[in-house]
Amino acid sequence: MQRLYDFLRRHPTGVDTFWAVLLFGFTSLWVGFRFSGAHQAIGMIFTIGLCVVVALRRKAPVKMLLLTAAIGVGQLVFSIGTYPGDAAMFVITYTVASGPTVPRWASRCALVGAIFGPALSYWRFGEFADGRRMVTNLFVTVLLTVPFVLAWVLGDSMRTRRAYWAQLEERAARLEKEREAQARIAVAAERARIARELHDVVAHNVSVMVVQADGAAYVLDSAPDQTRQALETISGTGRQALAEMRRLLGVLRTGEQPESGEYVPQPGVEQLTDLIDQVRSAGLPVDFRQVGEPREVPSSVELTVYRIVQEALTNTRKHGGPDVGATVRLCYRDDELDLLVEDDGRGAQRELYEEGGADGLGHGLIGMRERVGMVGGTLTAGPRPGGGFRVSAVLPLKSAR
């Protein structure tokens, strides 16, 4: 039975052809015994037409509906009464009502035919005009009409159900695509975040190590103590860089627990003093001041402040020129945190480098703007009047209140 069911589902047109052949054989016998002369010839023509309707009802439902309507009118005109071939009218009514691609006007026409067709047939070939049998005639008319109307209702219900399931499948496919797009966006955002963190860690710490190495090489023979101090700074900076890189790379691992002390917490405002001391030890004078009463700051804002100061001072040391000095101001206000980092070096050339205009390598200011935008703040950066470079950021503190 299961194989037969699968075969019927895979070959619906073949099944319709099979039923059409059976209908033709049975109806031909009926016409041969019941009709004679011209009526027999016309009946056979109508039988062939109705069998074609059954065989092609799925491929061309609208055309088959029109053919059925023409045959029905022909039966009324040529006095061909109800006979077995009329079962095709019942079948085409259901097919047109249930077809998902059939126009609605065709379905409505099928409903009109289902309502008035049996009544017209009974009126034409029955005794509907006999007033003594009026009640019986009305009952028989309704009894003949109900199956055709139920066929249309069943077909229309199937059409509605198929449309509903098609809508659900389309919605599920759309949600799946949206989910995949959101996943790709999340992956891209995470990659961008990791890239920013690696850039800040590598750019700052390696820059400090290079400056200290150059200084140690310069005073290697004349000042051994300074050389030793520079090497210690290089060692400490390298360990700090490794620790931060382990922490960043740790987010890429799955199913692994970090070892004790392997990863350091995200840097924040409290680590600014250590950062500035490290920069000062590398030879860059920095004036650091805090204005207002320090209070709790969102972790995302703390990390943004730290990275902006780190990137700005690294750029000052790399591009500010000789004898450059820097100033860092951190101002706590009611609902925002103002950060100012400026220096007295060569500002115009650095802005060109940072925006990628000179060699296309700089991404510092781009990373700063991305960080500030993620926490809902604003950032301005550029040469300051009188020489030097200025980075100013305003960060919201509402989430900490």
C-alpha positions as CSV (number, residue, x, y, z in Angstrom):
1,M,0.0,0.0,0.0
2,Q,2.8,2.4,0.8
3,R,4.5,1.8,-2.6
4,L,1.1,2.3,-4.3
5,Y,0.7,5.6,-2.4
6,D,4.2,6.8,-3.3
7,F,3.6,5.9,-6.9
8,L,0.3,7.9,-7.0
9,R,2.1,10.9,-5.5
10,R,4.9,10.8,-8.0
11,H,2.7,10.3,-11.0
12,P,-0.6,12.3,-10.5
13,T,-1.1,12.8,-14.3
14,G,-0.8,9.1,-14.9
15,V,-3.4,8.5,-12.3
16,D,-5.8,11.0,-13.8
17,T,-5.3,9.3,-17.2
18,F,-6.2,6.0,-15.6
19,W,-9.4,7.3,-14.2
20,A,-10.2,9.0,-17.4
21,V,-9.9,5.7,-19.3
22,L,-12.2,4.0,-16.8
23,L,-14.7,6.8,-17.0
24,F,-14.7,6.6,-20.8
25,G,-15.2,2.8,-20.8
26,F,-18.1,2.9,-18.3
27,T,-19.8,6.0,-19.9
28,S,-19.5,4.6,-23.4
29,L,-21.4,1.5,-22.3
30,W,-24.0,3.7,-20.7
31,V,-24.4,5.8,-23.9
32,G,-24.6,2.8,-26.1
33,F,-27.4,1.2,-24.1
34,R,-29.4,4.4,-23.2
35,F,-29.0,6.6,-26.2
36,S,-29.7,6.1,-29.9
37,G,-29.3,7.9,-33.2
38,A,-27.9,11.5,-33.0
39,H,-28.1,11.5,-29.2
40,Q,-25.7,8.6,-29.1
41,A,-23.2,10.3,-31.3
42,I,-23.4,13.6,-29.4
43,G,-23.2,11.7,-26.1
44,M,-20.0,10.0,-27.3
45,I,-18.5,13.4,-28.2
46,F,-19.4,14.8,-24.8
47,T,-18.0,11.7,-23.2
48,I,-14.6,12.1,-24.9
49,G,-14.6,15.8,-23.8
50,L,-15.3,15.0,-20.2
51,C,-12.7,12.3,-20.1
52,V,-10.1,14.8,-21.5
53,V,-11.2,17.1,-18.6
54,V,-10.3,14.4,-16.0
55,A,-7.0,13.6,-17.7
56,L,-5.8,17.2,-18.1
57,R,-7.4,18.8,-15.0
58,R,-4.0,19.4,-13.3
59,K,-2.1,20.7,-16.3
60,A,-4.7,23.1,-17.6
61,P,-7.5,23.6,-15.0
62,V,-8.9,26.8,-16.4
63,K,-9.2,25.5,-20.0
64,M,-10.7,22.3,-18.7
65,L,-13.3,24.3,-16.7
66,L,-14.3,26.2,-19.8
67,L,-14.5,22.9,-21.7
68,T,-16.7,21.5,-19.0
69,A,-19.0,24.5,-19.0
70,A,-19.3,24.2,-22.8
71,I,-20.3,20.5,-22.5
72,G,-22.8,21.3,-19.8
73,V,-24.5,24.0,-22.0
74,G,-24.4,21.5,-24.9
75,Q,-26.2,18.9,-22.8
76,L,-29.0,21.4,-22.1
77,V,-29.2,22.3,-25.7
78,F,-29.1,18.8,-27.2
79,S,-31.2,17.2,-24.4
80,I,-28.5,15.0,-23.2
81,G,-29.6,14.1,-19.7
82,T,-27.5,13.4,-16.7
83,Y,-25.2,10.4,-17.2
84,P,-22.0,9.0,-15.6
85,G,-19.6,11.3,-17.6
86,D,-21.0,14.2,-15.6
87,A,-18.8,13.1,-12.7
88,A,-16.0,15.0,-14.4
89,M,-17.9,18.2,-13.5
90,F,-17.7,17.3,-9.8
91,V,-13.9,16.6,-10.2
92,I,-13.1,19.8,-12.1
93,T,-15.0,21.9,-9.5
94,Y,-12.7,20.6,-6.7
95,T,-9.6,21.0,-8.9
96,V,-10.2,24.6,-9.8
97,A,-11.1,25.5,-6.2
98,S,-8.0,23.9,-4.7
99,G,-5.4,24.9,-7.4
100,P,-2.9,27.3,-5.8
101,T,-2.1,28.9,-9.2
102,V,-5.7,29.0,-10.5
103,P,-7.1,32.5,-10.8
104,R,-9.7,33.4,-8.3
105,W,-12.3,34.3,-11.0
106,A,-12.1,30.7,-12.3
107,S,-12.7,29.4,-8.7
108,R,-15.8,31.7,-8.4
109,C,-17.1,30.6,-11.8
110,A,-16.8,27.0,-10.6
111,L,-18.8,27.9,-7.5
112,V,-21.5,29.5,-9.6
113,G,-21.6,26.4,-11.8
114,A,-21.8,24.2,-8.6
115,I,-24.8,26.2,-7.4
116,F,-26.8,26.6,-10.5
117,G,-25.7,23.7,-12.7
118,P,-27.6,20.9,-10.9
119,A,-30.7,23.1,-10.7
120,L,-30.7,23.9,-14.4
121,S,-30.2,20.2,-15.3
122,Y,-33.1,19.1,-13.1
123,W,-35.3,21.9,-14.4
124,R,-34.5,20.9,-18.0
125,F,-34.9,17.2,-17.6
126,G,-37.1,16.8,-14.6
127,E,-40.7,17.8,-13.7
128,F,-39.9,21.0,-11.9
129,A,-42.8,22.8,-13.4
130,D,-45.3,20.4,-11.8
131,G,-46.8,22.4,-8.9
132,R,-48.0,19.2,-7.1
133,R,-44.4,18.1,-6.7
134,M,-42.9,21.5,-5.9
135,V,-41.6,20.6,-2.5
136,T,-40.1,17.3,-3.7
137,N,-38.5,19.0,-6.7
138,L,-36.9,21.6,-4.4
139,F,-35.6,19.0,-2.1
140,V,-34.1,17.0,-5.0
141,T,-32.5,20.2,-6.4
142,V,-30.9,21.0,-3.1
143,L,-29.8,17.4,-2.7
144,L,-28.1,17.5,-6.1
145,T,-26.5,20.9,-5.5
146,V,-25.0,20.1,-2.1
147,P,-22.3,17.6,-3.3
148,F,-21.0,20.1,-5.9
149,V,-20.9,22.9,-3.3
150,L,-19.1,20.7,-0.8
151,A,-16.6,19.8,-3.5
152,W,-15.9,23.5,-4.0
153,V,-15.7,24.2,-0.3
154,L,-13.3,21.3,0.2
155,G,-11.1,22.5,-2.7
156,D,-11.1,26.1,-1.4
157,S,-10.1,24.9,2.1
158,M,-7.2,22.9,0.6
159,R,-6.2,26.0,-1.4
160,T,-6.2,28.1,1.8
161,R,-4.2,25.5,3.7
162,R,-1.6,25.1,1.0
163,A,-1.2,28.9,0.9
164,Y,-0.8,29.0,4.6
165,W,1.9,26.3,4.6
166,A,3.6,28.0,1.7
167,Q,3.6,31.2,3.7
168,L,5.1,29.5,6.7
169,E,7.8,27.9,4.6
170,E,8.6,31.2,3.0
171,R,8.8,32.9,6.5
172,A,11.0,30.1,7.8
173,A,13.3,30.5,4.9
174,R,13.4,34.3,5.3
175,L,14.1,33.9,9.0
176,E,16.9,31.4,8.3
177,K,18.5,33.9,5.8
178,E,18.2,36.7,8.3
179,R,19.7,34.5,11.0
180,E,22.7,33.6,8.8
181,A,23.1,37.3,7.9
182,Q,23.1,38.3,11.5
183,A,25.6,35.6,12.3
184,R,27.9,36.9,9.5
185,I,27.5,40.4,10.9
186,A,28.3,39.2,14.4
187,V,31.4,37.4,13.2
188,A,32.6,40.4,11.2
189,A,32.1,42.7,14.2
190,E,34.0,40.3,16.5
191,R,36.8,40.1,14.0
192,A,36.9,43.9,13.8
193,R,37.0,44.1,17.6
194,I,39.8,41.6,17.9
195,A,41.7,43.4,15.1
196,R,41.4,46.7,17.0
197,E,42.6,45.2,20.2
198,L,45.6,43.5,18.6
199,H,46.4,46.7,16.8
200,D,46.4,48.7,20.1
201,V,48.4,46.1,21.9
202,V,51.0,45.5,19.2
203,A,51.4,49.1,18.1
204,H,51.9,50.5,21.7
205,N,54.0,47.8,23.2
206,V,56.2,47.1,20.2
207,S,56.7,50.9,19.8
208,V,57.9,51.1,23.4
209,M,60.2,48.2,23.0
210,V,61.7,49.7,19.8
211,V,62.4,53.0,21.5
212,Q,63.9,51.4,24.5
213,A,66.1,49.1,22.3
214,D,67.3,52.1,20.3
215,G,68.1,54.0,23.5
216,A,69.9,51.0,25.0
217,A,72.0,50.5,21.9
218,Y,73.0,54.2,22.0
219,V,74.2,54.2,25.6
220,L,75.4,50.6,25.7
221,D,79.0,51.6,26.4
222,S,78.7,54.9,28.2
223,A,75.8,54.2,30.6
224,P,75.4,50.5,31.5
225,D,72.8,51.3,34.2
226,Q,70.6,53.0,31.7
227,T,71.1,50.1,29.3
228,R,70.1,47.7,32.1
229,Q,67.0,49.8,32.9
230,A,66.0,49.9,29.2
231,L,66.3,46.1,28.9
232,E,64.2,45.6,32.0
233,T,61.5,47.9,30.4
234,I,61.7,45.9,27.2
235,S,61.3,42.7,29.1
236,G,58.3,44.0,31.1
237,T,56.6,45.5,28.1
238,G,57.0,42.2,26.2
239,R,55.5,40.2,29.0
240,Q,52.6,42.6,29.2
241,A,52.0,42.4,25.4
242,L,52.1,38.6,25.5
243,A,49.6,38.5,28.4
244,E,47.2,40.8,26.5
245,M,47.6,38.8,23.3
246,R,46.9,35.6,25.1
247,R,43.7,37.1,26.5
248,L,42.6,38.2,23.0
249,L,43.4,35.0,21.3
250,G,41.7,33.1,24.1
251,V,38.3,34.3,22.9
252,L,38.9,32.4,19.6
253,R,39.2,29.1,21.5
254,T,36.2,27.0,22.1
255,G,35.7,24.6,25.0
256,E,39.0,25.5,26.8
257,Q,39.3,26.9,30.3
258,P,41.9,29.6,30.8
259,E,44.7,28.6,33.1
260,S,45.1,30.6,36.4
261,G,46.7,33.9,35.7
262,E,47.0,33.3,31.9
263,Y,44.7,36.1,30.9
264,V,44.6,39.6,32.4
265,P,41.4,41.6,32.8
266,Q,40.4,44.3,30.3
267,P,42.4,47.6,31.0
268,G,40.5,50.6,32.2
269,V,40.8,54.0,33.8
270,E,42.7,52.8,36.8
271,Q,45.5,51.4,34.5
272,L,46.0,54.8,32.9
273,T,48.7,55.7,35.5
274,D,50.7,52.6,34.7
275,L,50.3,53.3,30.9
276,I,51.5,56.8,31.3
277,D,54.4,55.8,33.5
278,Q,55.4,53.3,30.8
279,V,55.3,56.0,28.1
280,R,57.3,58.4,30.3
281,S,60.0,55.7,30.8
282,A,60.2,55.4,27.0
283,G,61.2,59.1,26.9
284,L,57.9,60.9,26.2
285,P,57.0,63.6,28.8
286,V,53.3,63.3,29.6
287,D,51.3,65.6,31.8
288,F,48.3,63.6,33.2
289,R,45.5,65.2,35.1
290,Q,42.0,64.1,36.3
291,V,39.3,66.7,36.8
292,G,36.2,66.0,38.9
293,E,35.4,63.2,41.3
294,P,36.2,59.8,39.9
295,R,33.3,57.3,40.0
296,E,32.1,54.1,38.5
297,V,32.4,54.0,34.7
298,P,31.0,51.3,32.4
299,S,33.6,48.7,31.4
300,S,33.1,49.4,27.7
301,V,33.8,53.2,28.3
302,E,36.8,52.4,30.5
303,L,38.3,50.2,27.8
304,T,37.6,52.9,25.2
305,V,39.3,55.6,27.3
306,Y,42.4,53.4,27.8
307,R,42.7,52.4,24.2
308,I,42.3,56.0,23.0
309,V,45.0,57.3,25.3
310,Q,47.3,54.3,24.4
311,E,46.8,54.9,20.6
312,A,47.2,58.7,20.9
313,L,50.4,58.5,22.9
314,T,51.8,55.8,20.6
315,N,51.1,58.1,17.6
316,T,52.7,61.0,19.4
317,R,55.8,59.0,20.1
318,K,56.0,57.7,16.5
319,H,55.0,60.8,14.5
320,G,55.4,63.8,16.8
321,G,59.1,64.4,16.1
322,P,61.9,65.2,18.5
323,D,61.4,67.0,21.8
324,V,57.6,66.4,21.7
325,G,55.5,66.5,24.9
326,A,51.9,65.3,25.5
327,T,49.0,66.2,27.8
328,V,46.2,63.9,28.9
329,R,43.1,65.4,30.6
330,L,40.3,63.2,32.0
331,C,37.2,65.2,33.1
332,Y,34.3,63.7,34.9
333,R,30.9,65.4,34.3
334,D,27.4,64.7,35.4
335,D,26.5,62.3,32.6
336,E,29.6,62.2,30.4
337,L,33.3,61.8,30.5
338,D,35.5,64.2,28.5
339,L,38.9,62.9,27.3
340,L,41.6,65.2,25.8
341,V,45.0,64.0,24.5
342,E,47.2,66.5,22.7
343,D,50.8,67.2,22.0
344,D,53.1,69.9,20.5
345,G,54.6,67.8,17.7
346,R,54.0,67.7,14.0
347,G,50.3,67.4,13.8
348,A,49.5,67.8,10.1
349,Q,51.7,65.0,8.9
350,R,50.4,62.6,11.5
351,E,46.8,63.2,10.5
352,L,47.7,62.4,6.9
353,Y,49.4,59.2,8.0
354,E,46.7,58.1,10.4
355,E,43.9,58.5,7.9
356,G,45.8,56.4,5.4
357,G,46.5,59.3,3.0
358,A,50.2,59.1,2.9
359,D,50.9,55.4,2.6
360,G,47.6,53.8,3.4
361,L,49.0,52.0,6.4
362,G,47.4,53.9,9.3
363,H,44.2,52.8,11.0
364,G,44.6,54.5,14.4
365,L,42.0,57.2,14.0
366,I,39.6,54.9,12.3
367,G,39.9,52.5,15.2
368,M,39.3,55.3,17.7
369,R,36.2,56.4,15.9
370,E,34.8,52.9,15.8
371,R,35.4,52.4,19.5
372,V,33.8,55.7,20.4
373,G,30.8,55.0,18.1
374,M,30.2,51.7,19.8
375,V,29.7,53.3,23.2
376,G,27.6,56.2,21.8
377,G,30.2,58.9,22.1
378,T,31.7,61.5,19.8
379,L,35.3,62.0,18.7
380,T,37.2,64.8,17.1
381,A,40.8,64.6,16.0
382,G,43.2,66.8,14.0
383,P,46.0,69.4,14.2
384,R,45.6,71.9,16.9
385,P,46.2,75.7,16.6
386,G,49.9,76.5,17.1
387,G,51.1,73.1,16.1
388,G,50.7,69.6,17.4
389,F,47.8,67.2,17.4
390,R,44.7,66.9,19.4
391,V,42.3,64.0,20.1
392,S,39.1,64.8,22.0
393,A,36.4,62.3,22.9
394,V,33.1,62.7,24.8
395,L,31.8,59.4,26.2
396,P,28.3,58.9,27.9
397,L,28.1,57.7,31.5
398,K,24.3,57.1,31.7
399,S,24.6,53.4,31.9
400,A,26.7,53.8,35.1
401,R,24.2,55.9,36.9
